[in-house]
Amino acid sequence: MSTDVTTAAAEFARRQQSPVQRLQSQLHKRPWLSPLFLLFVAFLSFFIATPTFLTANSMGILLQQTAIIAALAVGQTLIILTAGIDLSVGAIMVLSMMVMASLAQDGGMPGILALLIGILLAVGAGFLNGILVTRINLPPFIVTLGTLSIFTAIALLYSGGASIQAPRLPRLLNFLGEGFGIGGFRLTWGVILVGVIYAVVAFVLSQTAWGRYVYAVGDDPESARLSGVPSKRILLGVYTVAGLIYGIAAWILIGRAGAATPNAIPDANLQSITAVVIGGTSLFGGRGRLVGTLIGALIVQTLQFGLSQMGVDQQWRVLATGILVIIAVAVDQWIRKVKA
């Protein structure tokens, strides 16, 4: 009886809402809906603006370009879900990439060993960020701002600022740049690996206790702690897992770029954060889904790719990305005000 009364009350309250309030409520429950609509609008706009945009070849290139930022955005999502932020994401990836490439170049070390060392280095970098946040209680923004400079400098010093081209590397490190074609559409193994990463992490977040703890820590860390959630251990795990994902992204980047260079993707930090925020994950933690992050990464790269095909200058593309970030955060603030 009480259940029927509660249901009836909820239905009455829903009917009392205005159309805008109902939209706000739906976006609060499904934060990926607004970026999905934005992606549709972007595809439609560029299809009208340039006939070469929505072709099999262009779509294959777009997916390959999206793969790197989409991979980094998985780790960034985990951290932002805990109300943190990682400014060192690109630096960790580049450092990992340069180490694995330098160790394996010209047959110096077996590819599999160099790959594992590079990924373990990225895991260690993420673990260091986590230690500084959880044990020394430093703000994530300050920690990762500092390690951004540290890891960038180490990568430049270690590599001497020089790039290592694909012919000097073992096939294993270049493997993810290979793939297969379906008509004019080309799909690489790197893109497929990114899809696997999304599937695994999405399952962990939605179906395991660890995933529920990640959301709980981001939503209200004090309440989570009082409920018996090992908040600091969860946070440390999040930064460490993010480091693992950055290391895998370094491997994908070598295959995609056909080289290891210390100056790769200088705006990776901004693009990964943009993808996460546009995808509906709240900067205040506790709300968001990986499907939204994937859509956000596609939006970022679609914007860059489409404007490039239209011949728009790089500075205007950066301006458009910045505007998207501000709009996404404003929408997030509005959605968070929804009444229960």
Buried (B, 14 or more C-beta within 10 A) or exposed (E): EEEEEEEEEEEEEEEEBEEEEEBBBBBBEBBBBBBBEBBEEBBEBBBEEBEEBBBEEBBBBBBBBBBBBBBBBBBBBBBBBBBBBBBBBBBBBBBBBBBBBBBBBEEEBEBEEBBEBBBBBBBBBBBBBBBBBBEEEBEBEEBBBBBBEBBBEBBBEEBEEEBBEBEBBBEBBBBBBEBEEEEEBBBBBBBBBBBEBBEEBBEBBEEEEBBBBBBBBBBBBEEBBEEEBEBBBBBBBBBBBBBBBBBBBBBBBBBBBEBBBBEBBEEBBBBBBBBBBBBBBBBEBBBBBBBBBBBBBBBBBBBBBBBBBEEBEEEEBEEBBEEBBEBBBEBBEEBBEBEE
